Amino acid sequence: MGIVINKQLKNIFSIYTFVGLGLFFSFIIRFIFKSNKPFNKSLPIIYLTIYSLNLWSLSHLILYILLGYFAPNLWYISLTMSVVWESIEFLLEDYTYIKFKSLDYIINLIGLIIGLLIHKVVNNKNKENNFLEKSKVKNIENNKR
C-alpha cells in the first residue's frame, strides 16, 4: 500500500505543479500585457439555473477528474486543496482579477467523484482481466499434465 500512496502523492504533486505553472504563466502574461480582466469565456451551450459555466469551470472539472483518477486513495487531499483554493479566491476577489464562483466548489467535487468512479471501473476491469489471464494459464498448465 505504501508504494501506491507514494505513486499517488507523486501524481498529485505533478498535477498541481503543472496547474501551478499554468497559473504562474497566466499571471506573467497578464502582467506583461497589463490586463486585469479575468478570462471569462462562457461556454455557449452549458447553462445552469443561475450561473453559467465558463472555461475556468471546465478546467476545474478536468483537473479534479484527473486528481480523482490518478490519486484515488488521497481524495481527501484533493478535496482539502479544493476548499482552500476556492476560499483564497473568495478572499482575493476584490484585490485581483480572480473571479470567485461558489459553483466551483460543486464542480470540483463532481470532478473528483467522476475521477474516482472512472478509476474504480478501470481498476475492476484490470482485475477481471488479470483473473481471466491467470485462469487461462492454470487451464493450460492443467491440460498439459
C-alpha positions in Angstrom: 0.0 0.0 0.0 2.9 2.4 0.7 4.1 2.2 -2.8 0.7 3.0 -4.2 0.4 6.0 -1.8 3.9 7.3 -2.8 2.9 7.0 -6.5 -0.3 8.8 -5.9 1.5 11.5 -4.0 3.8 12.0 -6.9 0.7 12.2 -9.2 -0.9 14.9 -7.0 2.4 16.8 -6.9 2.8 16.5 -10.7 -0.7 17.6 -11.5 -0.7 20.6 -9.1 2.8 21.6 -10.4 1.5 21.6 -13.9 -1.5 23.7 -12.9 0.6 26.0 -10.8 3.0 26.6 -13.7 0.0 27.4 -15.9 -1.3 29.9 -13.4 2.1 31.4 -13.0 2.4 31.9 -16.7 -1.1 33.3 -16.8 -0.1 35.9 -14.2 3.1 36.8 -16.1 1.2 37.2 -19.4 -1.4 39.4 -17.8 1.3 41.4 -16.1 3.2 41.9 -19.4 0.1 42.9 -21.3 -1.3 44.9 -18.4 -4.6 43.0 -18.5 -6.6 42.8 -15.2 -9.6 41.3 -16.9 -10.4 37.7 -15.9 -10.6 35.1 -18.6 -14.3 34.6 -18.7 -15.1 32.8 -21.9 -18.5 31.3 -21.4 -19.4 28.0 -22.9 -22.4 28.9 -25.1 -24.4 25.7 -24.7 -24.0 24.9 -21.0 -26.0 27.0 -18.5 -27.2 26.2 -15.0 -30.1 27.9 -13.4 -28.3 31.0 -12.1 -24.6 30.5 -13.1 -23.2 29.9 -16.5 -20.2 27.5 -16.7 -17.1 29.0 -18.3 -13.7 27.7 -19.4 -12.4 28.0 -15.9 -15.2 25.8 -14.7 -14.3 23.3 -17.3 -10.7 23.4 -16.3 -11.7 22.8 -12.7 -13.8 19.8 -13.7 -10.9 18.3 -15.8 -8.4 18.9 -13.0 -10.4 17.2 -10.4 -11.3 14.3 -12.7 -7.5 13.8 -13.1 -6.8 14.0 -9.4 -9.6 11.5 -8.6 -8.3 9.1 -11.2 -4.6 9.3 -10.6 -4.7 9.6 -6.7 -7.9 7.9 -5.6 -6.6 6.9 -2.2 -5.7 10.6 -1.4 -9.1 12.1 -2.4 -9.2 13.9 0.9 -6.0 15.9 0.0 -7.6 16.9 -3.3 -10.8 17.9 -1.6 -9.0 19.9 1.0 -6.9 21.7 -1.6 -10.1 22.5 -3.5 -11.7 24.1 -0.5 -8.5 26.0 0.4 -8.0 27.3 -3.1 -11.6 28.4 -3.6 -11.5 30.1 -0.2 -8.4 32.0 -1.3 -10.1 33.0 -4.5 -13.0 34.3 -2.4 -10.7 36.4 -0.2 -8.6 37.8 -3.1 -11.5 38.6 -5.4 -11.5 42.3 -4.6 -7.8 42.6 -5.0 -7.0 40.7 -8.2 -8.6 39.7 -11.4 -9.6 36.3 -9.9 -13.4 35.8 -10.2 -14.8 33.6 -7.3 -17.7 31.4 -8.2 -19.4 29.4 -5.4 -20.3 26.9 -8.1 -16.6 25.9 -8.3 -16.9 24.0 -5.0 -19.6 21.8 -6.5 -17.8 21.4 -9.9 -14.6 20.4 -8.1 -16.5 17.8 -6.0 -18.3 16.5 -9.1 -15.0 16.2 -11.0 -13.4 14.4 -8.0 -16.3 11.9 -7.8 -16.2 11.3 -11.6 -12.4 10.6 -11.4 -12.9 8.2 -8.5 -15.6 6.3 -10.4 -13.6 6.1 -13.6 -10.6 4.8 -11.5 -12.8 2.2 -9.9 -14.3 1.0 -13.2 -10.9 0.8 -14.9 -9.3 -0.9 -11.9 -12.1 -3.5 -11.7 -11.7 -4.3 -15.4 -8.0 -4.7 -14.9 -8.6 -7.1 -12.0 -11.1 -9.1 -14.1 -8.6 -9.3 -17.0 -5.8 -10.4 -14.7 -8.1 -13.1 -13.1 -9.1 -14.3 -16.6 -5.4 -14.5 -17.7 -4.5 -16.4 -14.6 -7.4 -18.8 -15.1 -6.3 -19.4 -18.7 -2.7 -20.1 -17.6 -3.9 -22.6 -15.0 -6.2 -24.3 -17.5 -3.3 -24.6 -20.0 -1.0 -26.0 -17.2 -3.6 -28.5 -16.1 -4.2 -29.7 -19.7 -0.5 -30.3 -20.2 -0.5 -32.8 -17.2 
